[in-house]
Amino acid sequence: MVRRGSILARSAVMLALLMGSAGCNRKPFDATPEGVVREFLERLERVHGDPKDARAVFDLLSRPAQTSLSDRSRRASAAFGKRLGPEQMIAPSHYFPRFQPRQWTTRIQGNHATVELIGLDPTTERAAVPCVNEEGHWRIDLSLPPLPPIERRPGSERH
């Protein structure tokens, strides 16, 4: 006679094994340009002044974008007299999506890709998100304008 408890236990083990193996087959979000864009948008929506959330967004940016934000944070730190991290250059309270993407199209060319997002009205609700593959991980490749040189007033030169 088979015990009912042992059947339930075996069933639970089989279910756990099936669930575990299904999870192993799932690609990481940054394995595709579309995946990293989806993750980026989700993380942006969670940033409401929490530095950890802002850091999670910052981590999805390409190295050049991170370097640019780091340079900006050094300037802001000097101007404000307190240290500001590069993730703090992401303005959380200003993020509000212009539209909800309904269609996603990805064009990959080598290590670069563009994910095009299209909303309900394709003529006005459209955005192109540049991505770059860095060491096997897709990142958001934001192009920020170069920082202008620091202007110094005559006579304010430090020695």
Buried (B, 14 or more C-beta within 10 A) or exposed (E): EEEEEEEEEEEEEEEEEEEEEEEEEEEEBBBBBBBBBBBBBEBBBBBEEEEEBBBBBBEBBBEBBBEBBBBBBBEBBEEEEEEBBBBBBBEBEEBEEEBEBEEBEBEBEEEEBBBBBBBEEEEEBBBEBBBBBBEEBBBBBBEBEEEEEEEEEEEEEEE
